[in-house]
Structure formats: structure tokens, C-alpha cells
Amino acid sequence: MFTDRRLTEAYKNAKVEYFDDDSKYVFMSDVHRGDGSLSDEFTRNRDIYLYALQHYYRNDYTYVEAGDGDEMLEYSNFEHTKNAHPAVYDTIKKFFDEDRLVKIYGNHDIFLKYPSYVKKNYYTNYDEYNEVFFDFLKGLEPVEALVLKHRDTGQEILTVHGHQGDAPNDQFWRLTMLSLKYFWRFLHAFGIRNPSSPVKNVSKRHKVEKNYNKWIEKHKMMLICGHTHRFKYPKKKDHPYFNTGCCIYPTIITAIEIKHGTVQLVRWKVKATRNGVLNIEREVMRGPEPLTEFDIREGYAGAAD
């Protein structure tokens, strides 16, 4: 009930962006960029993520970061995070400067819902070498939700982080922040994760995903989100629920791509050649399939399946 209300509220207040079959979007979430310390789970996949991001920039994609891009609950000083990953943020800035960045906030970067926080932390950055401030993501306006609407078919695709309705990570996020900042953050350095989160708790993860599917069934709309860290691409006759997965599993990151009117799930991973050279490779896991196959409005392609 609460998930339905929160997702519907997010949909009604979403940023709307029109697209067509020439458009290209890549969706990633749960990057969890931290301060570069031992507890920063992002660092082990930083090179893979940067390589993938540069690929999408060169190939004219719009980058949709679907929540939890920056880990703010564990690391309160965002200045340290920016300084820990300069090449990553330089690439993100390139997307932003060309109006190809959509930043959605989740539960771990929920401070992005406050314009004063965004202005203070994202509008400028500090060049430690030259000891000067410079414009960073000046004018950035993070959103809770994005609705992509096809210019020709009218099909709508809702993208949110996915924490909506997950009580500990939604209405009680401040209590969760305290446990992460003063307890779980230090255990992450040893590979121990919070068993109460949907990432590790299978029954809770399934409950969250079940609530997503109920919303999709009721509102007849394709949904892309993250939050659970479990990538998802629907099988035939399943509800059109897609999950980007995450960027913090060892040696692998996953993403959802939309291009030329199709959708697919991909993963980027480190792979050794026969000569022992380590390469970063992109692999299509599911798809591509036409977006119209996931249009479940009455009278449209996916409705009859």
C-alpha cells in the first residue's frame, strides 16, 4: 500500500523527458562512491566503471544515475569523495556539460533532495594542485524520478531508485544512516554487509520486488530501478520490471541500455586473455528486445502477451 502511494507520488512529480528510436540511454545505480578508504566499496570496480562510463560518453548516451551514486550516509564529508575519484567526476561532468546527465537520488544519497546541499557540494569543486575553486556541476537539479515518454507511441517508462515504500530506507532513513555511519561502515572494510538490507536479506528483497510488480500491474507501465543490487530483466509474460543491479560486486558492474527503440541488460567485467592480459569487456546478458514488447497498456504490443 505504502509503496504504491510513494511510487505514484514519484511518478506524478517526475522529470519528463521525451525520447524516440534514435535516443540512447544507459541506466546505472548503486555506485556508492566513497572516500577512497578501505571501507569504500566502489574502489575495487572504479576502473571498470570509468571505462564503461567513457564508452557511453563517446557513443552519445545520456547517463541516468538511478540513485545511490554517491555514498553520503557513510561518508559525511563529500569533499573527500570528490577528491578520491577525480577521473570519475571529470567524466560525469562531461555528461553534465552536454546536458546528458540525469541524477536521481536514492536512500544513500538522499541529501540530494535538498537544493542547499546540492548547491554547497556540487556547484563547485576544489583543485588541490592549483589551489583554486572551479565550476563543477553548477546548476545540477537531482530528481526523485524520471519518466521517459516516447514521442511516437506515447509509451512511458518510470525510473526511480526503488527505495520508495521500503520503510527503513524511506521514511526512517535517518535511523539507518546512523547505523551505517557508526557501525556498518567499518564492517564493510572486512567484506561484512548489513543482513537487514534488501541486498543481503532475500525475503525482504523479494517483498520489495513484489511491491514493484503490484505497482506495474496496477499502472500498466514499465519500471526501471535499482536499490536491491540484483539485476533483473523480465522473462516472457513477466511484468516489465527492470533492475540495473549495482556497481560494487567484485570485478563486475551491470547496466540497462536503451537504444534504437530496444532495451537490453549488459555487464562490464574484467576478463583475462589466453596471454594473461586483463581486459575490460562488455557483455549483453539479456536482449535486445523492442521496447514495445514491454508496453502493457490495453491495445498495445505487450498487452496481449
C-alpha positions in Angstrom: 0.0 0.0 0.0 2.7 2.5 1.0 4.9 1.5 -1.9 2.1 2.1 -4.3 1.5 5.6 -2.9 5.1 6.5 -2.9 5.8 5.3 -6.4 2.6 7.0 -7.7 3.7 10.2 -6.0 7.1 10.0 -7.6 5.6 9.4 -11.0 3.3 12.4 -10.7 6.2 14.7 -9.7 8.8 13.2 -12.1 11.0 14.9 -14.6 9.5 14.1 -18.0 11.8 13.6 -21.0 10.7 12.7 -24.5 12.7 10.2 -26.5 12.5 8.4 -29.8 14.1 5.5 -31.6 17.3 7.5 -32.2 17.8 8.1 -28.5 20.4 6.4 -26.3 20.2 6.0 -22.6 22.2 4.0 -20.1 20.9 3.4 -16.6 23.2 2.6 -13.7 22.6 2.7 -9.9 24.1 1.8 -6.6 27.6 3.0 -7.5 28.2 4.0 -3.8 31.2 6.2 -4.5 33.0 6.8 -1.2 36.1 8.5 0.2 38.7 6.0 -1.2 39.3 4.4 2.2 39.3 0.7 2.9 35.5 0.8 3.6 34.8 2.4 0.2 33.2 -0.5 -1.8 33.4 1.4 -5.0 37.2 1.5 -5.3 37.5 -2.2 -6.4 35.4 -1.5 -9.5 36.4 2.1 -10.2 38.4 1.3 -13.3 35.6 -0.9 -14.8 33.1 1.8 -14.1 35.2 4.6 -15.5 35.9 2.6 -18.7 32.2 1.9 -19.1 31.3 5.5 -18.5 33.8 6.7 -21.0 32.4 4.3 -23.6 28.9 5.7 -23.1 30.1 9.2 -23.3 32.0 8.6 -26.6 28.9 6.9 -28.0 26.4 9.7 -27.3 24.4 8.1 -24.5 22.5 10.0 -21.8 23.7 8.8 -18.4 20.9 8.2 -15.9 22.3 7.6 -12.5 19.3 5.9 -10.8 20.1 6.6 -7.1 22.9 5.9 -4.6 25.6 7.2 -6.9 27.4 8.8 -4.0 27.6 7.2 -0.6 26.5 10.0 1.7 25.2 8.1 4.7 28.6 6.6 5.5 30.8 9.5 4.4 29.5 12.8 5.6 32.2 15.0 4.0 31.5 14.9 0.3 34.7 16.9 -0.4 36.7 13.7 0.4 34.6 11.7 -2.0 35.1 14.1 -4.9 38.9 14.2 -4.3 39.1 10.4 -4.1 37.8 9.8 -7.6 38.8 12.8 -9.8 38.8 11.0 -13.2 35.3 9.6 -12.5 33.9 13.0 -11.7 35.6 14.6 -14.6 33.7 12.2 -16.9 30.4 12.8 -15.1 31.0 16.5 -15.6 31.4 15.9 -19.4 27.9 14.3 -19.5 26.5 17.2 -17.4 28.1 19.9 -19.6 26.4 18.4 -22.6 23.0 18.1 -20.9 23.3 14.3 -20.9 23.2 13.6 -17.2 20.1 12.8 -15.2 20.8 12.3 -11.5 18.2 10.6 -9.4 18.5 10.4 -5.7 18.1 7.2 -3.6 18.3 6.4 0.0 22.1 6.6 0.3 22.3 10.0 -1.4 19.0 11.3 -0.2 20.6 14.6 0.7 20.4 15.4 -3.0 16.7 16.2 -2.4 17.8 19.4 -0.6 18.8 22.2 -3.0 21.0 23.9 -0.4 23.1 20.7 0.0 23.4 20.3 -3.8 24.5 23.9 -4.2 27.1 23.7 -1.5 28.6 20.4 -2.6 28.1 20.1 -6.3 28.2 23.5 -7.8 31.9 24.0 -7.3 35.0 21.8 -6.6 38.5 22.5 -5.4 41.6 21.9 -7.4 44.1 20.8 -4.7 47.1 21.1 -7.1 46.4 24.6 -8.3 44.6 25.6 -5.1 41.6 27.1 -6.8 37.9 26.5 -6.9 36.2 25.8 -10.3 32.7 25.2 -11.5 31.7 21.5 -11.1 28.1 20.6 -11.7 26.8 24.1 -11.3 23.0 24.2 -11.8 22.5 20.4 -11.1 18.9 19.6 -10.2 18.6 16.0 -8.9 15.2 14.4 -9.1 13.4 11.6 -7.4 12.0 10.1 -10.6 12.4 10.3 -14.4 9.6 9.5 -16.9 10.8 8.7 -20.4 7.9 9.2 -22.9 8.2 8.0 -26.5 7.3 10.7 -29.0 5.5 8.4 -31.4 4.0 5.6 -29.3 3.3 7.5 -26.0 4.9 4.7 -24.1 6.1 5.8 -20.6 9.0 4.3 -18.7 9.3 5.3 -15.0 12.8 5.3 -13.4 13.3 5.6 -9.7 15.9 4.4 -7.2 13.4 1.9 -5.8 13.6 2.6 -2.0 10.1 4.1 -2.1 8.0 2.3 0.4 11.0 0.4 1.9 10.4 1.8 5.4 14.0 1.6 6.9 15.3 3.3 3.8 12.5 5.7 3.1 10.6 7.3 6.0 13.1 6.0 8.6 16.3 6.7 6.6 17.8 8.9 9.4 18.0 5.9 11.8 19.5 3.8 9.0 22.1 6.5 8.4 23.3 6.4 12.0 23.8 2.6 11.9 25.7 2.8 8.6 27.9 5.8 9.6 28.9 4.5 13.0 28.7 0.7 12.7 28.3 -1.0 9.3 30.8 1.4 7.5 33.7 -0.2 9.5 32.5 -3.8 8.9 32.4 -3.1 5.1 36.2 -2.9 5.2 36.2 -6.6 6.0 33.5 -7.6 3.5 30.7 -7.8 6.0 27.3 -6.4 4.9 24.2 -5.5 6.7 21.9 -8.6 6.8 18.8 -6.4 7.3 19.1 -4.6 3.9 17.4 -5.9 0.8 20.8 -6.6 -0.7 21.5 -9.5 1.7 18.0 -10.3 3.0 16.4 -12.5 0.4 12.8 -12.4 1.9 13.0 -8.6 2.2 14.3 -8.2 -1.4 11.5 -10.4 -2.7 9.0 -8.4 -0.8 10.3 -5.1 -2.3 10.3 -6.5 -5.8 6.8 -7.9 -5.3 5.6 -4.5 -4.4 7.2 -3.1 -7.6 5.3 -5.7 -9.6 2.0 -4.8 -7.9 2.5 -1.2 -8.9 3.3 -2.2 -12.5 0.2 -4.3 -12.7 -2.0 -1.5 -11.5 -0.5 1.3 -13.5 0.4 -0.6 -16.7 3.9 0.9 -17.0 7.5 -0.3 -17.5 9.7 0.3 -14.4 13.5 0.7 -14.1 15.1 0.9 -10.7 18.0 -0.2 -8.5 18.2 -0.4 -4.7 18.2 -4.3 -4.3 21.5 -4.6 -6.1 20.1 -7.6 -8.0 20.0 -7.1 -11.8 16.7 -8.0 -13.4 15.4 -8.4 -16.9 11.9 -9.8 -17.2 11.2 -13.1 -18.8 8.3 -13.6 -21.2 4.9 -12.9 -19.6 6.6 -11.3 -16.5 5.8 -7.8 -15.5 8.1 -5.2 -17.2 10.3 -4.7 -14.2 14.0 -4.0 -14.9 16.7 -3.6 -12.3 20.1 -2.1 -13.1 21.9 -4.2 -10.5 24.9 -2.4 -9.0 28.5 -1.4 -9.4 30.1 -2.8 -6.2 30.1 -6.6 -6.8 33.8 -7.7 -7.3 35.0 -7.3 -10.9 31.6 -6.7 -12.4 29.1 -3.9 -12.9 25.7 -4.1 -14.7 23.6 -1.6 -16.6 20.4 -1.2 -18.6 20.7 0.2 -22.0 18.0 1.7 -24.2 19.0 2.5 -27.8 17.3 2.5 -31.2 13.9 1.5 -29.7 15.3 -1.6 -27.9 16.3 -2.4 -24.3 19.0 -4.8 -23.0 20.8 -5.8 -19.8 24.6 -5.7 -20.0 27.5 -6.3 -17.7 31.1 -5.0 -17.8 33.7 -7.2 -16.3 37.4 -7.9 -16.2 38.4 -10.9 -18.3 41.8 -12.5 -18.8 43.0 -13.3 -22.4 44.9 -16.5 -23.2 48.1 -14.5 -22.8 47.2 -13.4 -19.3 46.3 -9.8 -20.2 43.4 -8.4 -18.3 40.8 -6.6 -20.4 37.5 -4.9 -19.5 34.7 -6.3 -21.7 31.1 -5.5 -22.2 28.7 -8.5 -22.5 25.0 -8.5 -23.3 23.2 -10.6 -20.8 19.6 -10.3 -22.0 18.0 -8.7 -25.0 18.0 -6.6 -27.1 14.2 -6.6 -27.4 11.9 -3.8 -28.7 10.5 -1.5 -26.0 7.1 -2.1 -27.5 7.2 -5.6 -26.1 7.1 -4.2 -22.7 4.2 -1.7 -23.3 1.4 -3.3 -21.4 -1.2 -0.6 -21.9 -4.5 -2.0 -23.3 -4.4 -2.3 -27.0 -0.6 -2.2 -27.3 2.1 -4.7 -28.3 2.9 -6.1 -24.9 -0.6 -6.2 -23.6 -1.6 -9.3 -25.4 1.4 -11.4 -24.2 
